[in-house]
């Protein structure tokens, strides 16, 4: 799997609607949108330019964040609820790059103890992990297919997640 398949993008520091530069410490809305090639890309919006009633084409997910200073320390800027929302929205998407992204996101959520591992099973797609959000015991567990990523692909997806989790990579 090619590394460029995972490029979500870093903070753009430019409003996707107005074109205005986003200043350090300014609150903005970061979004993931599907582009014409079917890849997720990041589009940032000034808070005053965002409207839930006028979402960009290909809208997938959003979170509120603060534009980092160029020289400031890296800070996590996606809250746990947003990560779980992205994870849930990727459920059932059978595109290989989305499955890979969801698999590595599951690893992050397991590490953060937001998901718990309940077991695994085999399917026609391969190894399937059975996961459940912490504190939720009702209903069937969520299934995550192990896409069989090589080390290079895992690093690439992990870097993509890092770009989402930290605002100062741009």
N, C-alpha and C positions, 0 to 999 in steps of 0.2 A: 504494500500500500504506500503510495507516495506521500511524502511529508506535506506537500502543499494542499492536500485534500483537507487538512485540519485547520487551515489558517482562518481564524475568526477575526483577527485583527486586534490591534491595541487601541487605547483611547485615542480618538481622532482630534480632540481639542478644537473641533469645529462643529457648529450646530448643523445637523443634517437638513433642517428646514430653511433656516435663514442664511446660512453660510457665515454667521458671525463667529469670531474666535471665542472659545470658552476659556475663561481666565482661571488661574490657580485658585483653589478654595471655593470656586463657584459650584453650587449645587446644579446637577444636570440629570437627565434621564438617559441611561444607557440601554440600548435595545439590541437584540439579536434578530436579524431579518434574513429571510431566504432570498438570495439573489437569483438572477435569471439562469445561472448554471446549477441551481439547487443547493448551493453551499450557504452555510450560515455566515453572515458578516455582521460586524458591529457597526451601529450607527448611533451617534450621540446627539442629544437635543438639549438646547437651553431649556431650563425649567419652564419659562414663560412661553416657549414655542411648542411645548408638548400638549397634546389633547388625546385623552382616551377615545374620543369620538372621531379622531382623524389620525388613525395609526398609519404608519408607512406601509407601503406595499410589501408583502411577504413577512409581515410582523410575526414573530415567534414568541418573544419574551422580553420583559423589561425589568429594570431595577433603578432605584434612585442612588446616586453616588455623588462624590465631590471630586472635582478635577484636582489631581495631585499637583503639588509644586514640582518643578523640574528637578530640584535637588533634594526633595524630601524623602523620608523613608517609605518603603512600600507598606501599604495598609490594605487589609482585606476590605473590599467594598461591596461584596455581594452577601446579603444576609442568608441565613440558613433556609428560610422560607423560600427565597428566590431559587436557591440551588435545588431544593426539593421540587419546586414547580418546574424547573427546566428538566429535571430527571423524569417527572411524571409526563410531561409533554412529549418526551422522546419515546415513550412506551408505544410499541407497535410499529415504529418507523423501521422499515426493513432495509433502508439504504445503508450500505456497509460503513460509510463514514459516520453516520448518525449512531449506528449500533456501537461503533468503537468509542465515540464520544460518551455515550451513555454508560458503557462498561467502565471507562476510566472515571467518570463522574461517580459511579457506584463505589469504586475504590475509595474516592475522596470522602464520600458520605459515610462509608463504613469506618474509615479512619477517624472521622469527626464524631462517630458514634450516633449518627442520625438515622442510620439503618442498622439492622441486625441481620446476621447471616442465619438462615434457618435450615439450610441444606442445599443439596444440588441434585439434579437429575439429568439424564441423557435425553436428547431429542434428535430429530432429523437434522437440526441446525447445529448440533454439537452439545457441548457442556452448558447447562443452564443453572444459574444460581438462583436460589429462592431467598428473597430478602423482604424485610418488613420494616416500616418506619418504627422507631422507638415509641413505645407506649400504645401502639395499635395492634391489638391481638385478634380483631374480628376480620372475617373475610379471608380469601386466599392470599398467599404471599405474592409479591411482585416477582416476575421472572426477568432475569438479565442474561442474555446469551453472551458467552465468552466468544468474541470474534476471532480468537487465535492470533492476536497481534504479535509481531516480532518486537524486539527491544527498541528498534528505531521508531516504530509506529507508536509504541507506548510513550516514549519520550516526546514525540511530536504532539500527541493528544494531551499529555500532561502540560506541555508548554502552552497549548491553547487554553486549557483550564486556568493556568496561572495568569494568562492575560485577562481572563474574566474575573478572577478572584482578586487581582491587584491592579490598582489604578495607575501606578507610576511606571508602567512598562512602556509608555508611549512617549 
